[in-house]
Amino acid sequence: MRINEKHNICGERLRKIRKRRGLSQEDLAAKLQLRGLDLTQKAISRIETGSRLVTDYELKYLAEVLNIPVRLLLEEEDSETTDPDTVTAENFISAFQAGRFGESPTAHHPDKIIIDVTIRCLSDPPEKDK
């Protein structure tokens, strides 16, 4: 089955997340192989371009290696509130309360979240009661 001429919906998300983690396709393949999933760099390339199907257990391994919830690989590209790398001060609390970060909301970039919240507080301080 193909959707928009692709065999999967997770390839583009996988590529973005892999690159944000600073991993090459070979690095990701090596991490997956250490966990017991025999995927090569070529297979990861084919997944990312949408020319290869992805099984449910492969999604599980990919998510574990990237330290993200599986559903993050399946969501639409512009879903900022669920991507731990793009969380802003405005959506951090609601996303955290909804459990959209998986195990730890600051596991990937705790400094980025702290800096973003600090900058927003300094540039737009809350109004005082009059």
Secondary structure, DSSP 8 states (H G I E B T S, - for coil): --BTTBS-SSHHHHHHHHHHTT--HHHHHHHHHHHT----HHHHHHHHHT-S---HHHHHHHHHHHTS-HHHHHS-TT-GGG-TTS--HHHHHHHHHTTTTTT-TTSS-HHHHHHHHHHHHHHS------
